Amino acid sequence: MKTIVNKTRRPLKVKLSQGRVLHLGPTKEGRIGAQDAERETIRRLIEAGEVEVFDDASAGGSRGSRGTAGPVHSDGPHRQFSGSKRGDR
């Protein structure tokens, strides 16, 4: 598996094998197979500077913003309750 990163400020649609499409938001990343990373559509995006592709092993070690604990997930400013939403409100 390889990691692909959108370097632009606009969403991208990346065509993959078997008719699949990867939707990447601005500055977001996704995972693609090694065979998809060799496709002509991906190579054109890399040459244009719109995306960057990393091996999974090198991406984790070279990206200092993640640290050792992994990416930080945020669900927004509101706290999520796992209890029932029924009853008195």
ZADO-1210 file (C-alpha; in nm, 4 decimals, padded with zeros to 6 digits):
<atoms>
<atom x="00.0000" y="00.0000" z="00.0000" code="MET" pos="1"/>
<atom x="00.1079" y="00.3573" z="-00.0669" code="LYS" pos="2"/>
<atom x="-00.0100" y="00.6881" z="00.0717" code="THR" pos="3"/>
<atom x="-00.1176" y="00.9631" z="-00.1680" code="ILE" pos="4"/>
<atom x="-00.1435" y="01.3262" z="-00.0513" code="VAL" pos="5"/>
<atom x="-00.3387" y="01.6035" z="-00.2255" code="ASN" pos="6"/>
<atom x="-00.1071" y="01.9086" z="-00.2353" code="LYS" pos="7"/>
<atom x="-00.3671" y="02.1443" z="-00.3853" code="THR" pos="8"/>
<atom x="-00.6409" y="02.3559" z="-00.2287" code="ARG" pos="9"/>
<atom x="-00.9139" y="02.1879" z="-00.4305" code="ARG" pos="10"/>
<atom x="-01.0679" y="01.8407" z="-00.4166" code="PRO" pos="11"/>
<atom x="-00.9323" y="01.5845" z="-00.6612" code="LEU" pos="12"/>
<atom x="-01.0806" y="01.2734" z="-00.8218" code="LYS" pos="13"/>
<atom x="-00.8085" y="01.0170" z="-00.8876" code="VAL" pos="14"/>
<atom x="-00.8977" y="00.7315" z="-01.1240" code="LYS" pos="15"/>
<atom x="-00.7745" y="00.3930" z="-01.0043" code="LEU" pos="16"/>
<atom x="-00.7800" y="00.0444" z="-01.1521" code="SER" pos="17"/>
<atom x="-01.0995" y="-00.1571" z="-01.1920" code="GLN" pos="18"/>
<atom x="-01.3061" y="00.1586" z="-01.2429" code="GLY" pos="19"/>
<atom x="-01.2570" y="00.2840" z="-00.8876" code="ARG" pos="20"/>
<atom x="-01.2178" y="00.6533" z="-00.8027" code="VAL" pos="21"/>
<atom x="-01.0429" y="00.8027" z="-00.4990" code="LEU" pos="22"/>
<atom x="-01.1869" y="01.1367" z="-00.3849" code="HIS" pos="23"/>
<atom x="-00.9206" y="01.3422" z="-00.2057" code="LEU" pos="24"/>
<atom x="-01.0136" y="01.6643" z="-00.0315" code="GLY" pos="25"/>
<atom x="-00.7739" y="01.9603" z="-00.0168" code="PRO" pos="26"/>
<atom x="-00.4506" y="01.8641" z="00.1638" code="THR" pos="27"/>
<atom x="-00.5976" y="01.5226" z="00.2573" code="LYS" pos="28"/>
<atom x="-00.4366" y="01.1830" z="00.2152" code="GLU" pos="29"/>
<atom x="-00.5547" y="00.8394" z="00.1126" code="GLY" pos="30"/>
<atom x="-00.4173" y="00.4923" z="00.0549" code="ARG" pos="31"/>
<atom x="-00.3778" y="00.3242" z="-00.2824" code="ILE" pos="32"/>
<atom x="-00.2313" y="-00.0047" z="-00.3991" code="GLY" pos="33"/>
<atom x="00.1211" y="-00.0257" z="-00.5417" code="ALA" pos="34"/>
<atom x="-00.0147" y="-00.1115" z="-00.8883" code="GLN" pos="35"/>
<atom x="-00.2360" y="00.2003" z="-00.8838" code="ASP" pos="36"/>
<atom x="00.0644" y="00.4212" z="-00.7998" code="ALA" pos="37"/>
<atom x="00.2207" y="00.3200" z="-01.1328" code="GLU" pos="38"/>
<atom x="-00.0811" y="00.4269" z="-01.3422" code="ARG" pos="39"/>
<atom x="-00.0430" y="00.7026" z="-01.6016" code="GLU" pos="40"/>
<atom x="-00.3102" y="00.9193" z="-01.4352" code="THR" pos="41"/>
<atom x="-00.1189" y="00.9162" z="-01.1049" code="ILE" pos="42"/>
<atom x="00.2143" y="00.9883" z="-01.2776" code="ARG" pos="43"/>
<atom x="00.0630" y="01.2930" z="-01.4508" code="ARG" pos="44"/>
<atom x="-00.0669" y="01.4283" z="-01.1179" code="LEU" pos="45"/>
<atom x="00.2763" y="01.3767" z="-00.9572" code="ILE" pos="46"/>
<atom x="00.4538" y="01.5545" z="-01.2444" code="GLU" pos="47"/>
<atom x="00.2087" y="01.8454" z="-01.2187" code="ALA" pos="48"/>
<atom x="00.2820" y="01.8728" z="-00.8452" code="GLY" pos="49"/>
<atom x="-00.0798" y="01.8138" z="-00.7473" code="GLU" pos="50"/>
<atom x="-00.0172" y="01.4951" z="-00.5453" code="VAL" pos="51"/>
<atom x="00.2696" y="01.3279" z="-00.3639" code="GLU" pos="52"/>
<atom x="00.3015" y="00.9507" z="-00.3168" code="VAL" pos="53"/>
<atom x="00.4856" y="00.7811" z="-00.0278" code="PHE" pos="54"/>
<atom x="00.5552" y="00.4225" z="00.0692" code="ASP" pos="55"/>
<atom x="00.3774" y="00.3459" z="00.3958" code="ASP" pos="56"/>
<atom x="00.7050" y="00.2681" z="00.5752" code="ALA" pos="57"/>
<atom x="00.8774" y="00.5918" z="00.4733" code="SER" pos="58"/>
<atom x="00.5695" y="00.8141" z="00.5162" code="ALA" pos="59"/>
<atom x="00.5285" y="00.7323" z="00.8854" code="GLY" pos="60"/>
<atom x="00.8898" y="00.8052" z="00.9715" code="GLY" pos="61"/>
<atom x="00.9403" y="01.1153" z="00.7600" code="SER" pos="62"/>
<atom x="00.6282" y="01.3066" z="00.8590" code="ARG" pos="63"/>
<atom x="00.7125" y="01.4741" z="01.1891" code="GLY" pos="64"/>
<atom x="00.3660" y="01.6188" z="01.2458" code="SER" pos="65"/>
<atom x="00.2225" y="01.2793" z="01.3358" code="ARG" pos="66"/>
<atom x="00.4621" y="01.1977" z="01.6165" code="GLY" pos="67"/>
<atom x="00.4729" y="00.8478" z="01.7601" code="THR" pos="68"/>
<atom x="00.1128" y="00.8313" z="01.8759" code="ALA" pos="69"/>
<atom x="-00.0331" y="00.8560" z="01.5241" code="GLY" pos="70"/>
<atom x="-00.2748" y="01.1105" z="01.3811" code="PRO" pos="71"/>
<atom x="-00.5034" y="01.3074" z="01.6103" code="VAL" pos="72"/>
<atom x="-00.8728" y="01.2592" z="01.5369" code="HIS" pos="73"/>
<atom x="-01.1129" y="01.5409" z="01.6105" code="SER" pos="74"/>
<atom x="-01.4879" y="01.5141" z="01.5890" code="ASP" pos="75"/>
<atom x="-01.5395" y="01.8871" z="01.6059" code="GLY" pos="76"/>
<atom x="-01.6111" y="02.1285" z="01.8904" code="PRO" pos="77"/>
<atom x="-01.9063" y="01.9359" z="02.0338" code="HIS" pos="78"/>
<atom x="-01.8686" y="01.6483" z="02.2770" code="ARG" pos="79"/>
<atom x="-02.0117" y="01.3156" z="02.1661" code="GLN" pos="80"/>
<atom x="-02.2193" y="01.1167" z="02.4158" code="PHE" pos="81"/>
<atom x="-02.2427" y="00.7433" z="02.3763" code="SER" pos="82"/>
<atom x="-02.5635" y="00.7121" z="02.5741" code="GLY" pos="83"/>
<atom x="-02.9147" y="00.6849" z="02.4419" code="SER" pos="84"/>
<atom x="-03.0686" y="00.9844" z="02.2688" code="LYS" pos="85"/>
<atom x="-03.4168" y="00.8945" z="02.3886" code="ARG" pos="86"/>
<atom x="-03.5940" y="01.0222" z="02.6959" code="GLY" pos="87"/>
<atom x="-03.6244" y="01.3668" z="02.8518" code="ASP" pos="88"/>
<atom x="-03.4503" y="01.6408" z="02.6607" code="ARG" pos="89"/>
</atoms>
